[in-house]
Structures are given as C-alpha cells and as structure tokens.
C-alpha cells in the first residue's frame, strides 16, 4: 500500500453547521479532519455522495465501547475474515 500523503486545505464553512457537526464528531470520537477524510473516501468509493452517519443508539454505543475494551472479542485470522467476507458477498 502506498504512503499516506496529507495536505492542509482551506474551506469556507457555514459556522453554525460546522459547530453542530463538531459536536456530533466529538460524540462519534473522531476529529473534523477524520470526518472529512471519511467523507472523501466514501465519495470516491461510491462515485457519489455517501451514506448517512448518525449517532449510535445506546445498545450500539455499548457494543462499540465493549469492542474498544476487548470485551466479547474472539481472536480471528485474516483467512477467517476473508472467508466470511466471501460468504457475505455470495449471499
């Protein structure tokens, strides 16, 4: 995989929208820059505007926190992941 190259970009943003978005990004645990990069990658992958990103419900938040702590996590190999991915793709 190639080296990740980053550059600084200047954008004119709606101040109110930016502040509201920053609050959401904080709840999601990502920075404004990370959110913009996610957006750009999704636009490139989908060749259009991407999916909606919303604040997870309480059950999902709990599952995310448990995953970050390694709770209920089972060791797996890349082979198992690729096999599962193929099963999902074929379904």
N, C-alpha and C positions, 0 to 999 in steps of 0.2 A: 504494500500500500504506500502511496506517496506521502511526502511530508505535508503536514497541515500548515498552510500558509494563511496568516490572518492579516487584515488591514483595517485601519481605522477609517470609518465612514461618518460623514456628517449628514444628518437628515433633519428636515423641518417636520416636527410632530405637533399634533394637537395637544396642548399642555394638559387639559383635563383627561383626555383619553390615555395619555402616557401615564399619568399618576394613578388612574384606576387600574391600568394594566400592570403597573409595578406592584400594586397591592396583590393582584392575582398571582403574578410570578413569584412573589415572596411566599405566598401560601403553597405554591407548587414546588418551591425550593429551587428555583432557577433564577438566573440574572436576566436582565433585559437583553444583553448580548447573546446569551444562550438561547433565549426565546426567538430572537431574530434569526439566528443560525438554524434552529429547528424549522422555522417557517421557510427559510430559503431552501433548505434541503428537501422539504416536503414539496415545495413548488416544483423543484427540479425533478423529483421522483415521479410526481403525478402529472407533470406537464400542465399545471393549472393550480388554482387555489386549493389549499389543503383542507384537512379535517378540522372539526371543532375541537378545541382543548378546553375542558371545563374542570372546575374544582371537583375532586372526587367526593363521593358520599362518605359517610362515617365508616362503613364497612370496608370500602376500598382504601381509605386513609389508614385504617388499622392494618390491613394486609400489606400495604406499602411499608409501613413502619416495621412490621414484623420481618418483612423481607430484608430491609436495611440492617436489621439486627441479626439476621440469620436464623430466625425462628421458623420452624416448619420447613426448613430448606433441606433438600436431599442432594448429595453430590451427584453430578452427572458428567458425562463426557461429551465432547463435541460431536462424536459419532451418534450418540443418542439424540442430541438436539437436531442434527441433520436428518436423521431417520424420522423423527416426529414431524419435522417440517415437511418432508415428502408426503407423509400420511395426510397431513392437513391439506397440502396442495392438491392431492389426488381425490380428496373427499368432495 
